[in-house]
Amino acid sequence: MTYRYTEEQQEIRDTILRICAEFDDDYWLDRDKNGPFPHELHKTMADGGWLGIAMPEEYGGAGLGITEAAIMMQAIAESGAGASGASAIHLNIFGLTPVVVYGTEDQKNRMLTPLIKGREKASFGVTEPTTGLDTTKLKTRAVKQGDKYIVNGQKVWISTAQVADKILLLARTTPIEEVKKPTEGLSLFYTDLNRDHIDVREIDKMGRKAVDSNEMFIDNLPIPQEDLIGQEGQGFRQILHGLNPERILISAECVGIARNAIQRAAKYANERIVFGRPIGMNQGVQHPLAKAWAKVEAANLMVMHAAALYDAGEECGIEANSAKLLAAEAAVEATQTAQLTFGGFGYAKEYHVERLVREALLFHIVPVTPQMLMSFIAEKALGLPKSY
């Protein structure tokens, strides 16, 4: 297969690259060292109407597809912003898909429009420290009391919670021993991140310092009935609507990170003179970069294929998970190859590739590990027994 941008898609890519050119390497070096959330990028994207690229037009979005969103997110990462820039934006694209699908008209107006306009920021509260990817076993409980729910529990690896106004929260409303299937009895809420009842503690981590990751301790958080999304007990099924778009967007970002690293390495290899010749003349430098480029562009075809399937309303779980597996692995190889091309300077922050190495490693692990991706593909594509 091949994939070529339409005129509109090429315009999206070119426009995003122009916008991101305002945020140069020095901007991202500062964010990587000191960690302020990139509010300026977020505001610029909001002012341009880009936060709602895949949201319905009637709530302020552009009504485009995940393909266009993937092109946008790839361009952000490719600009040099990497995961630090992309992670500040991408929750807007997939996070509130359950609201679009299951929300009432009042909820859509109340929840989607402020997010699209940039007036509110959201976080995604699913993962827990004792359950990991085994979502059906999560222990956060929401107990109905009159016209509200009272929530207690703990979440971990919650991005942007330091700056977020809202949280999309998955909690168990029916104890697991009282349901027929473990996927039942989980409910989804989109509500205020009320810091009187939620203790947010930032996790000091390896990279992407600009976009915070956190532990959350939830103590008697009151959630109004009107913040319940869809039917009580069906939250697990609801969040599945956001998982394939998430896989696709992060895969596109991996391609963007990898492309930026390869571009930096190729430029350096052309300019760096050792023993009277550019190091890029040596096949020992050329071949690893060429191989990395080929793997990245092959992965990108799977990313765009998965996005096209999703936008066509077709099953795309195998393709979305395959895109994540291929793109993340290609990004890790490309960034490390770029770092080696720079030699000792590849270890220096001022050359930026070491940041891309760390950020590629993040997306290799999250939101789902390569081992889980391979297990899914083995089961769904090859018909092998489920192993987890």
C-alpha positions, 0 to 999 in steps of 0.5 A: 500500500501507499499513503499520500496526503490530500491537499487538505492534509498537507496543509494541516501538516505545513501549518502545524510545522509553522506554528511549532517553529515558534517553539525552538530547541531552546524552548524545549531544552528549557522545558526539559530542564525546568519542567513548566507545562508548555502553556504557550503551545497549548494556548497557540493550538487552542487559539487556532482551533486545533485542539478539537481537530477530531471533535464534532463541529457543533461543539467547536471542533473541526469534525475531521478524522483520526488520520488528520489528528495523527498527521497533526500530532506527528508534525508536533513531535517531528518539529522538535517538540517531541513527547513534551509537546505532543503529550501536552495536546493529545489527550484532547484528541482521544480522551473525551471520545466516550463523551462524544459517543455516550454523553448527553447533549448537555454533557457534550456542550458542557464538557467538550467546548471548554476543552476544545477552546483551551479554557480547561485542561483534562487528565485521564484517571484509569491506571492504579498502582496495584492493577496496572493494565488489568483494568477490570481489577481496579479498586477505586470505588464510587458509592452512590449517595443520593444525587451524587457518588462518593469516590475513594481510591488511588491512581498512578501515572496520571498525566497533566494532573498538576495543571488539569481542571478536570479528570476522566475517572474510571471507578468501580460502582459495583463490587467485582464479586457481584457482577457476572463479568469483571468488565461490568460494574465499572463506571466512567465520570468526567468531573472537577479535579477537586483538590480538596479531595484529591491529593496530587503528587508529582512523580520525578521521572526520566524524561518529559519533565514538561508534562507532569506524571502523578500519583493521586490519592482520592478521599471522599470525592463527591461527583454529581450524578450529572457527571456520570457518562452513559450508563452506570456499570458500562465504563469499561466498554466506554473507555475502549472507544478511546484506546485505538485512537490513543494507540494511533496518535502515540504511534504517529508521535513516535514516527515524528520523534524518530524523524527529527532524530534522524534529520539531526543525525544526517545533518551532523554527519554531513557537517562533522569532519574527521580524518579529512572527510565528513563522517556521513561518507562512512558506510558505518554511519550511513547504513544504521541511519538508512536502516532506521529511516526505512523502519520508521517510514514502514511503521508510518504506513501502518499508522496511517492504515490503522487511522484510515480504518478507524475513520472508515468505521472498520475494526482496527484493533490489530492494526492500531496495536501493530502500529504502536509496536512498530513505531515505538520500536522504530523510534527507539532504534532511530533515536539511539542510532542518532545519538551514536552518530553524534558520538560523545556529543550525543550525550550532551543536552545541547544537541537534543538527541539525548532528550529524544532517546529518553522520550522514545523510551517512554512511548516504548513502555506506555500506554501499553508495553510491547509484550502486551501488544505482541500478546494481543496481536498473537491472539487476535491476528494469529488465533493463538491462545490468550496468554494474559 
